[in-house]
Amino acid sequence: MVKKILAKSYVYLILLLMYVPILVLIVFSFTNSANVGQWNGFTLDLYPRLFRNKEIMTAVGNTLVIAICSALISTVLGTLGAVGTFYSRRKTRMVIENINQIPVVNAEIVMALSLTFMFVFFGNFVFRAELFGFWTIMIGHIVISAPFVYLNVKPKLTQMDPALYEAAINLGCSPRQALSRVIVPQIRPGILSGFMLAVTLSLDDFIITAFTTGPGLLNGAGKIQTISTYIQSVIKKKVVPVELRALVTLIFICVVLATIIVSVYRRHQTLAYRQKYQSQEALARRNVRYTLLITIGLIILVSLIAVIATL
């Protein structure tokens, strides 16, 4: 009993430490005071001000464009890599999986420096031009996101019957049709979770973005600012816009809604699978009963014929 109380207390304490700072910002997003902790009365004034703040909206737009584009490319690369590795030979599979672990366990600062040196080298000696900009940020985000997509898709592949692909090929499907109509539906939950994780990693990234940024997107000739780099730049000036409290609230609400939608989708998929499995099981039991009845009827019929024949 005491252990159970201590375990629950520990969990609640961790949750409290995680969510209290967010809840404080959410509460004070409904007041227009300059400092957190000072309440000037309830108001929604910060939310219209947030959408009128050009710098914040530019950073949000850049962040969303980079996150969605890099997540889509990472999802395609990670999924194809996982499928290809799954059907590879054992030694090849082990080599690829070990290589895939490097970006996951490696320090992000090492990845950022490596990418920076690579872009500088190619810019100076290959393309003879400044490379830093939208595409360098995209490449950096894809490098850190694709391995996580791979790790999300791989368990779904291991749960799948490995003979499905060969069966589809033997039944007349082309390799592309077998991949799109047989393999992808089986691993769709892993692809979806990998995509969402890639979006989250891109939204949250600061180090690689700061090292690989350049002019472009909504900033025009200026350096691309994402939410993380914008917040870091205003913190250095020691003037944090109060509109960021409203932005944190909106981001938190979007994350909660996305989590609920994914949970409902997964629950629906699980229930559909159970119903399908149960219906198949009931059909199998019914077929067994019918087979037994037909067999017994045939035995009785053959017995009657044999008896009649002996008379």
VEXLO-84571 format. One line per field, with one value per residue: residue number from 1; residue in one letter; x, y, z of N, C-alpha, C, O in turn. Coordinates in steps of 0.2 Angstrom, whole numbers, plus 5000, padded with zeros to 4 digits. Atoms other than C-alpha are relative to their C-alpha. Example, Ala and Ser with C-alpha at 12.3 -4.5 7.8 and 13.67 -1.06 7.14 Angstrom:
REM residues 2
n = c(1;2)
res = c(a;s)
nxx = c(5004;4996)
nyy = c(4994;4994)
nzz = c(5000;4999)
caxx = c(5062;5068)
cayy = c(4978;4995)
cazz = c(5039;5036)
cxx = c(5004;4996)
cyy = c(5006;5005)
czz = c(5000;5003)
oxx = c(5009;4999)
oyy = c(5005;5011)
ozz = c(5003;5004)
This chain:
REM residues 311
n = c(1;2;3;4;5;6;7;8;9;10;11;12;13;14;15;16;17;18;19;20;21;22;23;24;25;26;27;28;29;30;31;32;33;34;35;36;37;38;39;40;41;42;43;44;45;46;47;48;49;50;51;52;53;54;55;56;57;58;59;60;61;62;63;64;65;66;67;68;69;70;71;72;73;74;75;76;77;78;79;80;81;82;83;84;85;86;87;88;89;90;91;92;93;94;95;96;97;98;99;100;101;102;103;104;105;106;107;108;109;110;111;112;113;114;115;116;117;118;119;120;121;122;123;124;125;126;127;128;129;130;131;132;133;134;135;136;137;138;139;140;141;142;143;144;145;146;147;148;149;150;151;152;153;154;155;156;157;158;159;160;161;162;163;164;165;166;167;168;169;170;171;172;173;174;175;176;177;178;179;180;181;182;183;184;185;186;187;188;189;190;191;192;193;194;195;196;197;198;199;200;201;202;203;204;205;206;207;208;209;210;211;212;213;214;215;216;217;218;219;220;221;222;223;224;225;226;227;228;229;230;231;232;233;234;235;236;237;238;239;240;241;242;243;244;245;246;247;248;249;250;251;252;253;254;255;256;257;258;259;260;261;262;263;264;265;266;267;268;269;270;271;272;273;274;275;276;277;278;279;280;281;282;283;284;285;286;287;288;289;290;291;292;293;294;295;296;297;298;299;300;301;302;303;304;305;306;307;308;309;310;311)
res = c(m;v;k;k;i;l;a;k;s;y;v;y;l;i;l;l;l;m;y;v;p;i;l;v;l;i;v;f;s;f;t;n;s;a;n;v;g;q;w;n;g;f;t;l;d;l;y;p;r;l;f;r;n;k;e;i;m;t;a;v;g;n;t;l;v;i;a;i;c;s;a;l;i;s;t;v;l;g;t;l;g;a;v;g;t;f;y;s;r;r;k;t;r;m;v;i;e;n;i;n;q;i;p;v;v;n;a;e;i;v;m;a;l;s;l;t;f;m;f;v;f;f;g;n;f;v;f;r;a;e;l;f;g;f;w;t;i;m;i;g;h;i;v;i;s;a;p;f;v;y;l;n;v;k;p;k;l;t;q;m;d;p;a;l;y;e;a;a;i;n;l;g;c;s;p;r;q;a;l;s;r;v;i;v;p;q;i;r;p;g;i;l;s;g;f;m;l;a;v;t;l;s;l;d;d;f;i;i;t;a;f;t;t;g;p;g;l;l;n;g;a;g;k;i;q;t;i;s;t;y;i;q;s;v;i;k;k;k;v;v;p;v;e;l;r;a;l;v;t;l;i;f;i;c;v;v;l;a;t;i;i;v;s;v;y;r;r;h;q;t;l;a;y;r;q;k;y;q;s;q;e;a;l;a;r;r;n;v;r;y;t;l;l;i;t;i;g;l;i;i;l;v;s;l;i;a;v;i;a;t;l)
nxx = c(5004;4995;4996;5005;5001;4994;4999;5005;4998;4995;5002;5003;4995;4997;5005;5001;4994;5000;5006;5001;4998;5004;5006;4999;5000;5007;5004;4998;5002;5007;4999;4995;4995;4993;4996;5003;5001;5004;5007;5003;5007;5001;5001;4997;4996;4994;5001;5000;4993;4996;5001;4997;4993;4997;4994;5002;5003;4995;4996;5005;5000;4994;5000;5005;4998;4995;5002;5004;4996;4995;5003;5003;4994;4997;5005;4999;4993;5000;5004;4997;4994;5003;5002;4994;4996;5004;5000;4993;4996;4999;4995;5002;5005;4996;4996;5005;5003;4995;4998;5006;5000;4995;5003;5005;4996;4994;5002;5003;4995;4995;5003;5000;4993;4998;5004;4997;4994;5001;5003;4995;4996;5004;5001;4994;4996;5004;5005;4998;5006;5002;5005;5004;5007;5005;4999;4995;5004;5004;4996;4998;5006;5001;4995;5001;5006;5001;4998;5006;5005;4998;5001;5008;5003;4997;5004;5006;4998;4998;5006;5004;4998;4995;5001;5006;4998;4999;5007;5003;4996;5003;5007;5000;4998;4994;4997;5003;5007;4999;4998;5005;5006;4999;4995;5001;5006;4999;4995;5003;4999;4993;4998;5004;4997;4993;5001;5001;4994;4995;5003;4998;4993;4998;5002;4996;4992;4997;4993;4999;5002;4996;4993;5001;5004;4998;5006;5005;5007;5004;4995;4997;4993;4997;5000;5007;5001;5005;5002;4994;4995;5002;5000;4993;4998;5003;4998;4993;5001;5004;5007;5004;5007;5005;5004;4998;5004;5006;4997;4999;5006;5003;4996;5002;5007;4999;4997;5005;5005;4997;5000;5006;5002;4996;5002;5007;4999;4997;5005;5005;4997;5000;5007;5002;4996;5003;5006;4998;4998;5005;5005;4997;5000;5007;5001;4996;5004;5006;4998;4998;5007;5003;4996;5002;5007;5000;4997;5005;5006;4997;4999;5006;5003;4996;5002;5006;4999;4997;5005;5005;4997;4999;5006)
nyy = c(4994;4994;4999;4997;4993;4996;5000;4995;4994;4999;4998;4994;4995;4999;4996;4993;4996;4999;4996;4994;4994;4999;4998;4993;4996;5000;4995;4993;4997;4997;4993;4996;4997;5001;5005;5006;4999;4994;5001;4993;5001;5005;4997;5004;4995;5002;5005;4996;4997;5006;5000;4994;5000;5003;5004;5007;5003;5002;5006;5005;5002;5004;5006;5005;5002;5004;5006;5004;5002;5004;5006;5004;5003;5005;5006;5004;5003;5005;5006;5004;5003;5005;5006;5003;5004;5006;5006;5001;5005;4999;4995;4993;4997;4998;4994;4994;4998;4997;4993;4996;4998;4994;4994;5001;5000;4995;4993;4995;4995;5003;5001;4993;4998;5004;4997;4993;5001;5003;4994;4996;5003;5001;4993;4997;5004;5004;4996;4993;4996;5001;5005;4999;4998;5005;5007;5003;5002;5006;5006;5002;5003;5007;5004;5002;5003;5007;5006;5001;5003;5007;5004;5001;5004;5007;5004;5002;5005;5006;5003;5003;5006;4999;5003;4997;4997;5006;5003;4995;5001;5006;5000;4995;4993;4998;4998;4993;5001;5004;4995;4995;5003;5006;4998;4993;5000;5004;4996;4993;4996;4998;4995;4994;4998;4998;4994;4996;4999;4996;4993;4998;4999;4994;4994;4999;5000;4993;5000;5001;4994;4995;5001;5001;4994;4995;4996;5003;5001;4993;4995;4997;5000;5001;5007;5004;5001;5004;4998;5001;4995;4993;4999;4999;4994;4995;5001;4996;4993;4999;4997;5005;4998;5003;5004;5007;5004;5002;5004;5006;5003;5003;5006;5006;5002;5003;5007;5004;5003;5005;5006;5003;5003;5006;5006;5002;5003;5007;5004;5002;5005;5006;5003;5002;5006;5005;5002;5004;5006;5004;5002;5006;5006;5002;5003;5007;5005;5002;5005;5006;5003;5002;5006;5005;5002;5003;5006;5005;5001;5005;5006;5003;5002;5005;5006;5002;5003;5006;5005;5002;5005;5007;5003)
nzz = c(5000;4999;5006;5005;4999;5002;5007;5003;4999;5005;5007;5000;4999;5007;5005;4998;5003;5007;5003;4997;5004;5005;4997;4998;5006;5003;4996;5000;5007;5000;4997;5005;4995;5003;4997;4997;4993;4998;5003;5001;5002;5005;5006;5005;5005;5003;5006;5006;5000;5003;5007;5003;4999;5006;4999;4998;5005;5005;4997;5000;5007;5002;4997;5003;5007;4999;4996;5004;5006;4998;4998;5006;5003;4995;4999;5006;5000;4994;5002;5005;4997;4995;5004;5004;4995;4997;5005;5001;4996;4993;4999;5003;4996;4994;5001;5001;4994;4996;5003;4999;4993;4999;4999;4995;4994;5001;4998;5005;5002;5005;5007;5002;5003;5006;5005;5001;5004;5007;5004;5001;5005;5007;5003;5002;5005;5005;5003;5000;4998;4993;4999;4994;5001;4999;5002;4995;4994;5002;5000;4993;4996;5003;4997;4993;4999;5004;4996;4995;5004;5001;4994;4999;5005;4999;4996;5004;5005;4997;4998;5006;5003;5005;5006;5003;5006;5005;5002;5004;5006;5003;5002;5006;4999;5001;4993;4997;4998;4993;4995;4999;4998;4995;4994;4997;4995;4994;4996;5000;4994;4999;5005;4998;4994;5002;5003;4994;4996;5004;4999;4993;4999;5004;4997;4993;5001;5000;5002;5007;5003;4998;5004;5007;5003;5005;5003;5004;4998;4998;4997;5006;5000;4993;4998;4998;4993;4998;4993;4996;5001;4999;4993;4998;5001;4996;4993;5000;4999;4994;5001;5002;5001;4996;5004;5000;4995;5004;5005;4996;4999;5006;5001;4996;5002;5006;4998;4996;5004;5005;4996;4999;5007;5001;4996;5002;5006;4998;4996;5005;5004;4996;4999;5007;5001;4996;5003;5006;4998;4997;5005;5004;4995;5000;5006;5000;4995;5004;5005;4996;4998;5006;5003;4996;5002;5006;5000;4996;5005;5005;4997;5000;5007;5003;4996;5002;5006;4999;4997;5005;5005;4997;5000)
caxx = c(5000;5014;5024;5008;5006;5024;5024;5008;5015;5031;5022;5011;5026;5034;5018;5017;5035;5032;5015;5015;5026;5015;4999;5006;5009;4992;4984;4993;4989;4972;4979;4989;5001;5020;5026;5021;5014;5005;4986;4978;4961;4954;4956;4959;4969;4985;4977;4973;4990;4998;4991;4996;5014;5023;5039;5030;5019;5033;5043;5027;5025;5043;5042;5026;5033;5049;5041;5028;5040;5054;5042;5034;5051;5058;5042;5044;5063;5061;5047;5055;5072;5062;5054;5070;5079;5066;5067;5086;5099;5103;5120;5114;5100;5112;5123;5109;5101;5118;5121;5103;5106;5121;5110;5098;5112;5124;5124;5114;5129;5140;5127;5125;5144;5146;5132;5139;5156;5149;5138;5153;5164;5151;5148;5166;5173;5158;5144;5154;5139;5132;5121;5114;5095;5079;5086;5101;5088;5077;5092;5097;5079;5078;5094;5088;5070;5071;5080;5065;5053;5062;5061;5042;5039;5051;5040;5025;5035;5041;5023;5017;5018;5034;5026;5012;5023;5028;5010;5005;5019;5013;4995;5000;5004;5018;5031;5024;5006;5012;5020;5005;4991;4998;5013;5008;4990;4998;5011;5000;5000;5019;5020;5007;5016;5033;5026;5020;5036;5046;5034;5038;5056;5057;5046;5057;5074;5085;5103;5103;5092;5103;5119;5111;5100;5101;5090;5074;5055;5045;5060;5065;5083;5085;5089;5075;5068;5059;5050;5065;5077;5066;5063;5082;5085;5072;5078;5096;5088;5079;5063;5051;5035;5020;5011;5022;5011;4996;5007;5012;4994;4988;5003;4998;4980;4985;4996;4982;4970;4982;4985;4967;4964;4978;4972;4954;4960;4971;4957;4945;4958;4960;4941;4939;4953;4945;4928;4936;4945;4930;4919;4932;4933;4914;4914;4927;4917;4901;4911;4917;4899;4893;4907;4903;4884;4888;4900;4888;4874;4885;4890;4872;4867;4881;4876;4858;4863;4874;4860;4847;4860;4862;4843)
cayy = c(5000;5012;5008;5011;5028;5033;5027;5037;5052;5051;5051;5065;5075;5073;5078;5093;5099;5096;5105;5118;5130;5128;5130;5146;5153;5148;5157;5173;5173;5179;5195;5209;5212;5214;5202;5184;5185;5201;5200;5215;5207;5194;5199;5191;5206;5196;5184;5198;5206;5189;5189;5207;5204;5202;5195;5181;5177;5176;5164;5154;5153;5148;5135;5127;5127;5119;5106;5100;5099;5091;5079;5073;5070;5061;5050;5045;5041;5033;5022;5016;5013;5003;4992;4990;4985;4973;4963;4964;4951;4949;4957;4971;4974;4975;4987;4999;4998;5002;5017;5023;5023;5036;5051;5045;5043;5057;5074;5087;5099;5087;5084;5103;5107;5092;5099;5117;5111;5101;5116;5127;5115;5112;5131;5136;5122;5114;5126;5142;5150;5153;5138;5143;5145;5135;5120;5118;5119;5106;5094;5096;5093;5078;5071;5071;5066;5051;5039;5042;5038;5022;5017;5020;5010;4995;4988;4987;4978;4965;4962;4959;4943;4943;4932;4945;4954;4938;4932;4949;4947;4929;4934;4947;4963;4973;4978;4996;4989;4976;4991;5003;4990;4977;4984;5002;4998;4986;4999;5015;5018;5017;5029;5041;5041;5043;5058;5066;5063;5071;5087;5088;5086;5100;5112;5109;5110;5125;5120;5113;5128;5140;5133;5130;5146;5158;5170;5165;5160;5174;5183;5187;5193;5192;5176;5163;5164;5150;5150;5143;5155;5170;5167;5165;5181;5191;5183;5190;5207;5204;5210;5195;5199;5196;5189;5173;5168;5167;5158;5145;5142;5139;5127;5117;5117;5111;5097;5091;5090;5081;5069;5066;5063;5051;5041;5041;5035;5021;5016;5015;5005;4993;4990;4988;4975;4966;4966;4959;4946;4941;4940;4929;4918;4917;4913;4899;4891;4892;4883;4870;4867;4866;4854;4843;4842;4838;4825;4817;4818;4809;4796;4793;4793;4781;4769;4769;4765;4751;4744;4745;4736;4722;4719)
cazz = c(5000;5005;4989;4978;4986;4984;4966;4962;4971;4961;4945;4950;4955;4938;4929;4940;4936;4918;4916;4929;4919;4904;4914;4921;4904;4898;4913;4911;4892;4897;4905;4896;4911;4905;4918;4923;4940;4939;4935;4927;4924;4912;4894;4877;4870;4868;4855;4842;4846;4842;4825;4822;4827;4810;4817;4826;4812;4800;4812;4814;4795;4792;4805;4798;4780;4786;4798;4785;4770;4780;4788;4772;4764;4780;4781;4763;4765;4782;4776;4760;4770;4783;4769;4759;4775;4781;4764;4764;4769;4787;4786;4775;4787;4802;4794;4789;4806;4815;4803;4806;4825;4823;4820;4834;4848;4841;4849;4839;4840;4831;4817;4816;4814;4802;4791;4792;4786;4772;4766;4767;4757;4743;4742;4741;4730;4720;4717;4720;4728;4745;4750;4766;4766;4765;4757;4770;4784;4775;4773;4792;4798;4786;4793;4811;4807;4794;4807;4819;4805;4801;4820;4820;4804;4808;4822;4811;4798;4810;4816;4798;4789;4778;4765;4761;4748;4739;4739;4731;4718;4714;4712;4698;4707;4701;4715;4716;4717;4731;4740;4739;4741;4753;4763;4766;4773;4785;4791;4790;4809;4810;4795;4803;4820;4811;4802;4818;4827;4812;4813;4832;4830;4816;4826;4842;4833;4837;4835;4817;4812;4820;4811;4794;4792;4778;4768;4761;4764;4773;4779;4761;4760;4779;4788;4790;4808;4815;4832;4841;4833;4835;4854;4856;4848;4858;4874;4870;4870;4886;4879;4878;4869;4879;4864;4865;4880;4868;4855;4869;4873;4855;4852;4867;4862;4845;4852;4864;4850;4838;4852;4855;4836;4835;4850;4844;4827;4835;4846;4831;4821;4836;4838;4819;4819;4834;4826;4810;4819;4829;4814;4805;4821;4821;4803;4805;4820;4809;4795;4807;4813;4795;4790;4805;4801;4783;4787;4800;4787;4774;4786;4790;4772;4767;4782;4777;4759;4765;4776;4762;4750;4763;4763)
cxx = c(5004;5004;4995;4999;5006;5001;4995;5002;5006;4998;4996;5004;5003;4996;4999;5006;5000;4995;4999;5002;4995;4993;5000;5000;4993;4995;5001;5000;4994;5000;5005;5006;5007;5004;4996;5000;4996;4994;4997;4993;5000;4999;5003;5004;5006;4999;5000;5007;5005;5000;5002;5007;5003;5006;4998;4997;5004;5004;4995;4999;5006;5000;4995;5002;5006;4998;4996;5004;5005;4997;4997;5006;5003;4995;5001;5007;5001;4996;5003;5007;4998;4998;5005;5004;4997;5001;5007;5003;5001;5006;4999;4996;5003;5004;4996;4997;5005;5001;4994;5000;5005;4996;4995;5004;5005;4997;4998;5005;5005;4997;5000;5007;5002;4996;5002;5006;4999;4997;5005;5005;4997;4999;5006;5003;4996;4995;5002;4995;4999;4994;4995;4993;4995;5002;5005;4996;4996;5005;5002;4994;4999;5005;4998;4993;4999;5002;4994;4994;5001;4999;4993;4997;5003;4996;4994;5002;5001;4993;4996;5003;5005;4998;4994;5003;5001;4994;4997;5003;4997;4993;5000;5001;5007;5003;4997;4993;5000;5001;4994;4994;5000;5004;4998;4994;5002;5005;4998;5001;5007;5002;4997;5004;5007;5000;4999;5006;5005;4997;5002;5007;5002;4997;5004;5007;5002;5007;5002;4997;5004;5007;4999;4995;5003;4994;4995;4993;4997;5004;5003;5007;5003;5000;4994;5000;4995;4998;5005;5005;4998;4999;5007;5002;4997;5002;5007;4999;4997;4994;4996;4993;4995;4995;5002;4996;4994;5002;5001;4993;4997;5004;4998;4993;5000;5003;4995;4995;5003;5001;4994;4998;5003;4997;4993;5001;5003;4995;4995;5003;5000;4993;4998;5004;4997;4994;5001;5002;4995;4995;5003;5000;4993;4998;5003;4996;4994;5002;5001;4994;4997;5003;4998;4993;5000;5003;4996;4994;5002;5001;4993;4997;5003;4998;4993;5000;5003;4995;4995;5003;5001;4993;4998)
cyy = c(5006;5001;5003;5007;5004;5000;5005;5007;5002;5002;5007;5006;5002;5003;5007;5004;5001;5005;5006;5007;5002;5003;5007;5005;5001;5005;5007;5002;5003;5007;5004;5003;4998;4994;4994;5001;5006;5000;5007;4999;4995;5004;4995;5004;4997;4996;5004;5003;4995;5000;5006;5001;4997;4996;4993;4996;4997;4994;4994;4997;4996;4993;4995;4997;4995;4993;4996;4997;4995;4993;4995;4996;4994;4994;4996;4996;4995;4994;4995;4997;4994;4994;4997;4996;4994;4994;4999;4994;5002;5005;5007;5004;5002;5006;5006;5002;5003;5007;5004;5002;5006;5007;5001;5002;5006;5006;5004;5005;4997;4999;5007;5003;4996;5003;5007;4999;4998;5005;5005;4998;5000;5007;5003;4996;4996;5005;5008;5005;4999;4996;5001;5003;4995;4993;4997;4999;4994;4994;4999;4997;4993;4995;4998;4997;4993;4994;4999;4997;4993;4996;4999;4995;4993;4995;4997;4995;4993;4997;4997;4994;5001;4997;5004;5003;4995;4998;5005;5000;4994;5000;5006;5007;5002;5002;5007;4998;4996;5005;5004;4997;4995;5002;5006;5000;4996;5004;5007;5003;5002;5006;5007;5003;5003;5007;5006;5002;5005;5007;5003;5001;5007;5006;5001;5002;5007;5000;4999;5006;5006;5000;5000;5006;5004;5004;4996;5000;5007;5005;5004;5000;4999;4992;4997;4999;4995;5002;5000;5006;5007;5001;5001;5007;5006;4999;5003;5007;5002;5003;4994;5002;4996;4995;4992;4996;4997;4995;4993;4996;4997;4994;4994;4998;4995;4993;4995;4997;4995;4993;4996;4997;4994;4994;4997;4995;4993;4996;4997;4994;4993;4996;4997;4993;4994;4997;4995;4993;4996;4997;4994;4994;4997;4996;4993;4995;4998;4995;4993;4996;4997;4993;4994;4997;4997;4993;4994;4998;4995;4993;4996;4997;4994;4993;4998;4996;4993;4995;4998;4995;4993;4996;4996)
czz = c(5000;4993;4994;5001;4998;4993;4997;5002;4996;4993;5000;5001;4994;4996;5002;4998;4993;4998;5004;4996;4994;5002;5002;4994;4997;5004;4999;4992;5000;5004;4996;5005;4996;5003;5003;5007;5002;4996;4999;4998;4994;4993;4994;4995;4997;4994;4993;4999;4997;4993;4996;5000;4994;5001;5002;4995;4994;5002;5000;4993;4997;5003;4997;4993;5001;5003;4995;4994;5002;5002;4995;4997;5005;5000;4994;5000;5005;4999;4995;5003;5004;4996;4997;5005;5002;4995;4998;5003;5007;5001;4998;5005;5007;4999;4999;5007;5005;4997;5002;5007;5001;5001;5007;5007;5000;5003;4994;4998;4995;4993;4997;4997;4994;4993;4998;4996;4993;4995;4998;4994;4993;4997;4998;4994;4994;4997;5000;5001;5008;5000;5005;4999;5001;4999;5005;5006;4999;5001;5008;5003;4997;5003;5007;5000;4997;5005;5005;4996;4999;5007;5001;4995;5001;5004;4997;4995;5003;5002;4994;4997;4994;4993;4996;4993;4994;4998;4995;4993;4996;4997;4994;5001;4998;5007;5002;5002;5007;5005;5002;5003;5005;5006;5003;5004;5006;5005;5001;5007;5002;4996;5003;5007;4999;4998;5005;5004;4996;5000;5007;5000;4996;5004;5006;4998;5001;4997;4993;4996;5000;4995;4992;4997;4995;4998;4996;5004;5002;5002;4994;5000;5007;5001;5002;5008;5001;5007;5005;5000;5002;5008;5003;4999;5004;5007;5001;5001;5006;5000;4997;4998;5004;4996;4999;5005;4996;4995;5004;5001;4994;4998;5004;4999;4994;5001;5003;4995;4995;5004;5001;4994;4999;5004;4998;4994;5001;5003;4995;4996;5004;5000;4993;4999;5005;4997;4994;5002;5003;4995;4996;5004;5000;4994;4999;5005;4996;4994;5002;5001;4994;4997;5004;4998;4993;5000;5004;4995;4995;5003;5001;4994;4997;5005;4998;4993;5001;5003;4995;4995;5003;5000;4994)
oxx = c(5003;5005;4998;4999;5005;5003;4997;5002;5006;5000;4997;5003;5004;4998;4999;5005;5002;4996;4995;4999;4994;4990;4996;4996;4991;4991;4996;5002;4992;4995;5010;5009;5008;5008;4990;5005;4993;4994;4995;4990;5004;4995;5008;5005;5008;5004;5003;5009;5010;5005;5003;5010;5003;5006;5001;4998;5003;5005;4997;4999;5005;5002;4997;5002;5005;5001;4998;5004;5006;5000;4998;5005;5005;4998;5001;5007;5003;4998;5003;5008;5001;5000;5006;5006;5001;5001;5008;5000;5002;5005;5001;4997;5002;5004;4998;4997;5004;5002;4995;4997;5004;4998;4994;5002;5008;4991;5001;5006;5007;5000;5001;5007;5004;4999;5003;5007;5002;4999;5005;5006;5000;4999;5006;5006;4999;4996;4999;4994;5000;4989;4990;4993;4996;5000;5005;4998;4996;5003;5002;4995;4996;5003;4999;4992;4995;4998;4993;4990;4997;4996;4991;4993;4999;4995;4992;4998;5000;4993;4991;5009;5003;5001;4993;4999;4999;4993;4994;5000;4996;4992;4994;5001;5011;5000;4996;4991;4996;4999;4993;4990;4995;5002;4997;4994;4999;5004;5002;5003;5008;5005;5000;5005;5010;5004;5002;5007;5009;5002;5005;5009;5007;5001;5005;5010;4999;5009;5005;5000;5005;5009;5003;4994;5009;4989;4997;4992;4998;5002;5007;5010;5009;4998;4990;5005;4989;5000;5006;5007;5002;5001;5008;5006;5000;5002;5008;5003;4996;4991;4995;4990;4995;4992;4999;4996;4992;4999;4999;4993;4994;5001;4997;4992;4997;5001;4995;4993;4999;5000;4993;4995;5000;4997;4992;4997;5001;4995;4992;5000;4999;4993;4995;5001;4997;4992;4998;5000;4995;4993;5000;4999;4993;4995;5001;4996;4992;4998;5000;4993;4995;5000;4997;4992;4997;5001;4995;4992;4999;5000;4993;4994;5000;4997;4992;4997;5001;4995;4993;5000;5001;4993;4993)
oyy = c(5011;5007;5006;5011;5009;5005;5009;5012;5008;5007;5010;5012;5008;5008;5011;5010;5006;5009;5010;5011;5008;5007;5011;5010;5006;5009;5011;5008;5006;5009;5000;5008;4993;4991;4995;5001;5006;4999;5010;5003;4995;5009;4991;5002;4999;4995;5003;5004;4997;5000;5006;5005;4991;4991;4988;4990;4992;4989;4989;4991;4991;4988;4989;4991;4989;4988;4990;4991;4990;4988;4989;4990;4989;4989;4990;4990;4990;4988;4989;4991;4989;4988;4991;4991;4989;4989;4996;4991;5008;5009;5011;5010;5008;5010;5011;5008;5008;5012;5010;5007;5009;5010;5006;5005;5008;5008;5004;5007;5001;5001;5008;5006;4999;5004;5008;5003;5000;5006;5007;5001;5002;5008;5007;5000;4994;5006;5011;5011;4994;4997;4998;5009;4991;4989;4991;4994;4990;4989;4993;4993;4989;4989;4992;4993;4989;4989;4993;4993;4988;4990;4994;4991;4988;4990;4991;4991;4988;4990;4993;4992;5004;4999;5002;5003;4996;4996;5003;5000;4994;4997;5007;5011;4998;5003;5007;5001;4997;5004;5005;4999;4993;5002;5006;5002;4998;5003;5011;5009;5007;5011;5012;5009;5007;5012;5011;5007;5009;5012;5008;5007;5010;5011;5007;5004;5012;5004;5003;5008;5009;5005;5001;5005;5005;5003;4991;5003;5012;5011;5009;4995;4998;4988;5000;4997;4996;5006;5004;5008;5011;5006;5005;5010;5010;5004;5006;5011;5007;5006;4994;5005;4990;4991;4988;4990;4991;4990;4988;4990;4991;4989;4989;4992;4990;4988;4989;4991;4990;4988;4990;4991;4989;4988;4991;4990;4988;4990;4991;4989;4988;4990;4992;4988;4988;4991;4990;4988;4990;4992;4990;4988;4991;4991;4988;4989;4992;4990;4988;4990;4991;4989;4988;4991;4991;4989;4989;4992;4990;4988;4990;4992;4989;4988;4992;4991;4988;4989;4992;4990;4989;4990;4992)
ozz = c(4996;4991;4990;4996;4995;4990;4992;4997;4994;4990;4995;4998;4992;4992;4998;4996;4991;4993;5001;4996;4992;4999;5001;4995;4994;5002;4998;4991;4994;5007;4993;5002;4993;5000;5005;5010;5008;4989;5004;4995;4990;4993;4996;4989;4992;4990;4988;4993;4993;4989;4990;4997;4993;4997;5000;4994;4991;4999;4999;4992;4994;5000;4997;4992;4998;5001;4995;4993;4999;5001;4995;4995;5002;5001;4994;4999;5004;5000;4996;5001;5004;4997;4997;5003;5003;4997;4993;5008;5009;5005;5001;5006;5009;5004;5002;5008;5008;5001;5003;5009;5006;5006;5010;5011;5005;5003;4989;4992;4991;4988;4991;4991;4989;4988;4992;4991;4989;4990;4992;4990;4988;4991;4993;4990;4989;4991;4996;4998;5011;4997;5005;4996;5006;5003;5007;5009;5003;5004;5009;5007;5001;5005;5009;5005;5000;5004;5006;4999;5000;5006;5005;4997;5000;5002;4997;4993;5000;5003;4994;4999;4989;4988;4990;4988;4989;4992;4990;4988;4990;4993;4992;4997;4998;5012;5009;5008;5012;5011;5008;5007;5009;5011;5009;5010;5012;5011;5003;5008;5005;4998;5003;5007;5002;4999;5005;5006;4999;5001;5007;5003;4998;5004;5008;5003;4998;4993;4990;4991;4996;4993;4989;4991;4995;5000;4994;5009;4998;5002;4994;5000;5007;4998;5005;5011;4998;5010;5009;5005;5004;5010;5007;5003;5006;5011;5007;5005;5008;5005;4991;5003;5004;4998;4997;5004;4997;4994;5001;5000;4994;4995;5002;4999;4993;4998;5002;4995;4993;5001;5000;4994;4997;5002;4999;4993;4999;5002;4995;4994;5001;5000;4993;4996;5002;4997;4993;4999;5002;4996;4994;5002;5000;4994;4997;5003;4997;4993;4999;5000;4994;4995;5001;4998;4993;4997;5002;4995;4993;5000;5000;4993;4995;5002;4998;4992;4997;5002;4995;4993;4999;5001;4994)
